[in-house]
Amino acid sequence: MSNFLQLHSHFVQQQPGGVSVNYMRTTLQLGNGTTVSFQLPALPIGDGLVLAPVVYTEGQTSIRMDFSRWTAGMCGNGVGALLPFSTTDQAHAVRVCRAFHAAPDTSWTDSTDTAAAWLRNHMERV
């Protein structure tokens, strides 16, 4: 397996009447109480869908971007959301992302609990 790394912190989408510049912002609180907010790097996979490395705090003053784990999300038209899962396989993350996006009973604005329930019920089929 090989992974592809060319991450963007923003990207544009063509839409009727022009273009939309999209990005996802994450905010994390470090162990020392400092709040850090930044644009999350993401790999666009089409239709506003993205893959992002898993990001978490480490220790008192560090943030780690884990390029061995990927999460899927949507970034476009005013919606920015990541699914509550991660995987080491980019291809699997793409399949999950597209399946969630296409499912008639899901929305990128669903609560974390609702998205997690969908993932529990569908992950083995994706």
HELIX and SHEET records of a PDB file:
HELIX    1   1 GLN A   90  ALA A  102  1                                  13    
HELIX    2   2 THR A  112  HIS A  122  1                                  11    
HELIX    3   3 MET A  123  ARG A  125  5                                   3    
SHEET    1   A 2 PHE A  11  GLN A  15  0                                        
SHEET    2   A 2 GLY A  18  ASN A  22 -1                                        
SHEET    1   B 2 MET A  24  GLN A  29  0                                        
SHEET    2   B 2 THR A  35  LEU A  40 -1                                        
SHEET    1   C 4 LEU A  43  GLY A  46  0                                        
SHEET    2   C 4 LEU A  49  GLU A  58 -1                                        
SHEET    3   C 4 SER A  62  GLY A  76 -1                                        
SHEET    4   C 4 VAL A  79  LEU A  82 -1                                        
END                                                                             
